[in-house]
């Protein structure tokens, strides 16, 4: 692993971690953009496995978004525009020509590439898994006010309870009365993973507002490059599946894949099935490991 710190356009910093072949060329580098509340460290197992799945000569770059890990805090006036400029910064530093976004990182990836339309920053390949984009109201944001109040008042258990109900609608946990669930989550928040979660909660409010406050429309993303790959987990909340389907329908030449056994956290968990599927997409391979034909039926030729 190679670690470095990148200066940003607004005098901030981004912590960047690279796995695989250190000097991999841009066309063999995948920039991974992580989800809300999650640090680059949490994505380390997946990054290592994806680099292995891609093979010799490939690299995976993942960075701490603002307000987590070793990156600087969210600046005054933070918005999706800040996230987009940070993607540009990392692409400049690594030369990466491929982007993978997970959850809210998927929203960042899609908004960034939409913004990059007509420039050299449009990636060769773009994939998102369970992208947390509010397409035509596909994501219920009614819980955000309560979540923000709980975070600002330091009520960790209640904040976690809001998150649990929002991200797992229809589950047994979602049916537990709020005071009981808040107490239970307060106990769970003492674990190592939830301690990290608690540390990034304040920045989480900002990024969720940036991604969800305005409803996007599927047609807004119709400018995304042909071949954009929309993925969702079969065991993920339904709104991720709905979002992937709506985006796929709106982007000409895009592809759609539902991974039946996978859940929302399957990327950080480095689930083998998903690692294999994502590796195959970036390498232009089918399930049999052979190159996929392009839209004309021709087999793409890869030159190393």
Rosetta blueprint (number, residue, H / E / L):
1 X L
2 X E
3 X E
4 X E
5 X E
6 X E
7 X E
8 X L
9 X L
10 X L
11 X L
12 X L
13 X E
14 X E
15 X E
16 X E
17 X E
18 X E
19 X E
20 X E
21 X L
22 X L
23 X L
24 X L
25 X L
26 X H
27 X H
28 X H
29 X E
30 X E
31 X E
32 X E
33 X E
34 X L
35 X L
36 X L
37 X L
38 X L
39 X L
40 X H
41 X H
42 X H
43 X H
44 X H
45 X H
46 X H
47 X H
48 X H
49 X H
50 X H
51 X H
52 X H
53 X H
54 X H
55 X L
56 X L
57 X L
58 X L
59 X E
60 X E
61 X E
62 X E
63 X E
64 X L
65 X L
66 X L
67 X L
68 X L
69 X L
70 X L
71 X L
72 X L
73 X L
74 X L
75 X L
76 X L
77 X L
78 X L
79 X L
80 X H
81 X H
82 X H
83 X H
84 X H
85 X H
86 X H
87 X H
88 X H
89 X H
90 X H
91 X H
92 X H
93 X H
94 X H
95 X L
96 X L
97 X L
98 X E
99 X E
100 X E
101 X E
102 X E
103 X L
104 X H
105 X H
106 X H
107 X H
108 X H
109 X H
110 X H
111 X H
112 X H
113 X H
114 X H
115 X H
116 X L
117 X L
118 X L
119 X L
120 X L
121 X L
122 X L
123 X L
124 X L
125 X E
126 X E
127 X E
128 X E
129 X E
130 X L
131 X L
132 X L
133 X L
134 X L
135 X E
136 X L
137 X L
138 X L
139 X L
140 X L
141 X L
142 X L
143 X L
144 X H
145 X H
146 X H
147 X H
148 X H
149 X H
150 X H
151 X H
152 X H
153 X L
154 X L
155 X L
156 X H
157 X H
158 X H
159 X H
160 X H
161 X H
162 X H
163 X H
164 X H
165 X H
166 X H
167 X H
168 X L
169 X L
170 X L
171 X L
172 X L
173 X H
174 X H
175 X H
176 X L
177 X L
178 X H
179 X H
180 X H
181 X H
182 X H
183 X H
184 X H
185 X H
186 X H
187 X H
188 X H
189 X L
190 X L
191 X L
192 X H
193 X H
194 X H
195 X H
196 X H
197 X H
198 X H
199 X H
200 X L
201 X H
202 X H
203 X H
204 X H
205 X H
206 X H
207 X H
208 X H
209 X H
210 X H
211 X H
212 X H
213 X L
214 X L
215 X L
216 X E
217 X L
218 X H
219 X H
220 X H
221 X H
222 X L
223 X L
224 X L
225 X L
226 X L
227 X L
228 X L
229 X E
230 X E
231 X E
232 X E
233 X E
234 X L
235 X L
236 X L
237 X L
238 X H
239 X H
240 X H
241 X H
242 X H
243 X H
244 X H
245 X H
246 X H
247 X H
248 X H
249 X H
250 X H
251 X L
252 X L
253 X L
254 X L
255 X E
256 X E
257 X E
258 X E
259 X E
260 X L
261 X L
262 X L
263 X L
264 X H
265 X H
266 X H
267 X L
268 X L
269 X L
270 X L
271 X L
272 X H
273 X H
274 X H
275 X H
276 X H
277 X H
278 X H
279 X H
280 X H
281 X H
282 X H
283 X L
284 X L
285 X E
286 X L
287 X L
288 X L
289 X L
290 X L
291 X E
292 X L
293 X E
294 X L
295 X L
296 X L
297 X L
298 X L
299 X E
300 X L
301 X L
302 X L
303 X L
304 X L
